[in-house]
Amino acid sequence: MSSSRDMELTQRFLALQGIAAEAAALAMRYFEDRDSLAISLKGAQDWLTEADGAVETLIRQRVAEAFPDDGVLGEEGGGAVADRLWIVDPIDGTANFAHGDRTWCVSIGFMMNGTPELGCIAAPALGEIYLARKGHGATLNGKPIRAAATNDIARSTLEHGWSPRLPVEQYLATVARLFGAGANVKRSASGALGVAAVACGRTDGYVEGHINSWDVAGGVVIAAEAGARVSDFFAGDWTSGNPIIVAAPGVADAVAEVSGIALSPAASGTD
């Protein structure tokens, strides 16, 4: 890595941690005062709260102040692809957030020249911060994490995320196949935290037939650095979403085969 590129990434990695902490604190203040929140639906089961916009606005302001030439792509404010790009989900798991469920997070990823380089998932209601830089490992609250050593899908716990963009019948059929293979299957309603759970070994795999970039941009770096195998979400046109599979190495091929979601061998995590 060139010294100038390394310096750029180091600067952004330090900034990422501060931005994520400030954004998480703001989100938590809204969460603790939910009764006063403006809450609406963008579509069927597509929740939006006042907090989503406020948190994303804060993140955009902080990025603009520190790196005015960088691009930002966010769930609420949109954006365009750039060589240096921050991808933001201000609150992933908004339905949970709106209902008082603590399973939600702020997810921020950073890409340079099309490659995911940095990731942070801050879940303040759970007291957790996941952090990773490509080639430098992954941590949870400052301690190194690794994907599980599970090597049998019949002993695995998997999560299958749901997307309203796909037929419910397709989702249920995949869940049935995973159960049929002997896996325990669940859904937490936060894709970012679903990926993080694989990274720290709480679950053995996360699959979803369609998910947006802001849900996984931070998590794919964290999971790969924790040794999980991660499908190449950012290959081709990812701006409108792609399938995703993140899994412990010992069950990744089996999960890919049963779920029908392709897993690129070249997308393995670090050893």
Sequence and secondary structure as in RCSB ss.txt:
>XXXX:A:sequence
MSSSRDMELTQRFLALQGIAAEAAALAMRYFEDRDSLAISLKGAQDWLTEADGAVETLIRQRVAEAFPDDGVLGE
EGGGAVADRLWIVDPIDGTANFAHGDRTWCVSIGFMMNGTPELGCIAAPALGEIYLARKGHGATLNGKPIRAAAT
NDIARSTLEHGWSPRLPVEQYLATVARLFGAGANVKRSASGALGVAAVACGRTDGYVEGHINSWDVAGGVVIAAE
AGARVSDFFAGDWTSGNPIIVAAPGVADAVAEVSGIALSPAASGTD
>XXXX:A:secstr
  HHHHHHHHHHHHHHHHHHHHHHHHHHHHHTTGGG  EEEEETTEEEEHHHHHHHHHHHHHHHHH TT EEEET
TTB    SEEEEEEEEE HHHHHTT S  EEEEEEEETTEEEEEEEEETTTTEEEEEETTS EEETTEE      
  GGG EEEE   TTS HHHHHHHHHHHHHTT EEE  S HHHHHHHHHTTSSSEEEEEEE HHHHHHHHHHHHH
TT EE  TTSS  TT EEEEEE TTTHHHHHHHHT    GGG    
